[in-house]
Amino acid sequence: MIQFKKHSGIYTLSTEQILNIPLEEAWVFFSNPKNLAKITPSKMGFEITSDVERSAYPGQIISYKIGVLPGIQQNWVTEITQVKNHEFFIDEQRFGPYKMWHHEHFFEALPDGKTLMRDKVSYKLPFGFLGHFIHNMYIKSELQTIFNYRYSTLETRFNGR
């Protein structure tokens, strides 16, 4: 389930999913930036353009090319700002399409050997009122599509659905 909220001109998207894998396996998969392409819709043309030799660590800079609008590829640079092994990591946009992008990834071991994964994305759009109009007309549905694709892909990969 995806939830959107708006506060002080900032949008927050929240999702959660239970994965039928232990925390250690979930952490290894999600903390490896190379796996992001596996859970991003192919229509976006996602491509990591920097060298990514190891799992997420604080200060890690990752650059991408990604289709944010149909037929338009854009460079996007994020920094992994915080990591607490097996609990969470945070990436923040340094350059890209948003005025602000702050993505928190949380992982929690469940008693039955499964993992609860939660995402919280706080973002702000450029262009003031026009940005809010574009959010309602396009960006919100695109983010829903991306996170629904991610959910479905993870269901197939880890939950056998």
C-alpha positions in Angstrom: 0.0 0.0 0.0 1.3 3.4 -1.0 0.4 6.5 1.0 1.0 10.1 0.1 0.9 13.1 2.4 1.7 16.8 1.9 3.2 19.1 4.5 4.9 22.5 4.2 5.3 22.0 0.4 6.9 18.6 0.9 5.3 15.3 -0.2 5.9 12.1 1.7 5.4 8.7 0.1 5.3 5.7 2.4 5.2 2.0 1.6 5.7 -1.3 3.4 6.0 -4.9 2.4 6.7 -8.2 4.1 9.3 -10.4 2.4 9.5 -14.1 2.9 13.3 -13.9 3.5 15.4 -13.4 6.6 16.7 -10.0 7.4 20.3 -10.8 6.4 19.2 -11.8 2.9 17.0 -8.7 2.5 19.8 -6.5 3.7 22.3 -8.0 1.2 19.9 -7.4 -1.7 18.7 -3.9 -0.9 22.0 -2.4 0.3 23.6 -3.3 -3.0 23.0 -0.3 -5.4 23.4 -2.6 -8.4 20.1 -4.3 -7.5 18.1 -1.1 -7.9 17.9 -1.7 -11.7 16.2 -5.1 -11.0 13.3 -3.4 -9.2 12.9 -0.3 -11.5 10.6 -0.5 -14.5 12.6 -1.1 -17.7 10.7 1.7 -19.5 12.6 4.2 -17.3 16.0 3.2 -18.9 17.6 3.1 -15.4 21.4 2.9 -15.6 24.1 3.4 -13.0 26.9 5.4 -14.5 29.3 5.5 -11.6 31.5 2.7 -10.3 29.6 0.9 -7.6 32.0 -1.7 -6.1 30.4 -2.4 -2.7 27.2 -2.2 -0.7 25.9 1.1 0.7 28.1 3.1 3.0 27.8 6.7 4.3 29.2 9.1 1.8 28.8 6.8 -1.2 28.0 8.8 -4.3 26.0 7.0 -7.0 25.2 8.5 -10.4 22.4 7.3 -12.7 20.7 8.0 -16.0 17.0 7.6 -15.7 14.0 8.5 -17.8 11.9 10.9 -15.7 9.7 12.0 -18.6 8.9 9.9 -21.7 11.8 10.0 -24.0 14.0 12.2 -21.8 16.9 10.8 -19.9 18.3 12.8 -17.0 21.3 12.5 -14.8 20.6 11.9 -11.2 23.2 11.8 -8.4 22.4 10.5 -4.9 24.5 10.2 -1.8 24.1 7.5 0.8 24.1 9.7 3.9 23.4 7.2 6.7 23.7 3.4 7.2 22.9 1.3 10.2 23.6 -2.3 9.1 20.5 -4.5 9.0 18.3 -1.7 10.1 18.2 1.2 7.7 20.0 3.3 5.1 19.2 6.8 3.7 19.9 8.2 0.2 19.5 11.8 -0.7 19.5 13.4 -4.1 22.4 15.8 -4.7 21.6 16.6 -8.4 18.5 15.6 -10.3 14.9 16.3 -11.1 13.6 17.1 -7.6 14.3 20.2 -5.5 14.7 17.7 -2.6 14.7 13.9 -2.4 15.2 12.0 0.9 14.6 8.3 0.8 14.7 6.2 4.0 14.8 2.4 3.7 14.0 0.5 6.9 14.3 -3.3 7.6 12.9 -5.2 10.6 13.2 -8.9 11.3 9.9 -10.6 12.1 9.5 -13.5 14.5 8.7 -16.0 11.7 11.9 -15.4 9.8 10.4 -12.9 7.4 11.4 -9.2 7.0 9.3 -6.1 7.1 10.6 -3.5 4.6 9.4 0.1 4.8 10.2 3.0 2.5 9.6 6.6 3.3 10.4 9.1 0.6 10.2 12.9 1.3 10.5 15.1 -1.7 9.9 18.6 -2.9 9.3 19.7 -6.5 10.8 22.7 -8.3 8.7 25.4 -9.9 6.4 26.3 -7.0 2.7 26.1 -7.9 3.5 24.6 -11.4 5.4 21.8 -9.6 2.4 21.0 -7.5 0.2 21.0 -10.6 2.6 18.6 -12.3 2.7 16.4 -9.2 -1.1 16.0 -9.4 -1.2 15.5 -13.1 1.9 13.2 -13.6 4.5 12.7 -10.9 2.2 11.1 -8.2 1.0 8.5 -10.7 4.5 7.8 -11.9 5.8 7.3 -8.4 2.8 5.0 -7.8 3.7 3.0 -10.9 7.3 2.7 -9.9 6.6 1.6 -6.3 3.8 -0.8 -7.5 6.2 -2.3 -10.0 8.8 -2.7 -7.2 6.2 -4.3 -4.9 5.1 -6.7 -7.6 8.7 -7.6 -8.6 9.6 -8.3 -5.0 6.5 -10.4 -4.5 7.6 -12.5 -7.4 11.3 -12.7 -6.4 10.9 -13.3 -2.7 7.3 -14.3 -2.0 6.7 -16.7 -4.9 3.8 -14.7 -6.3 
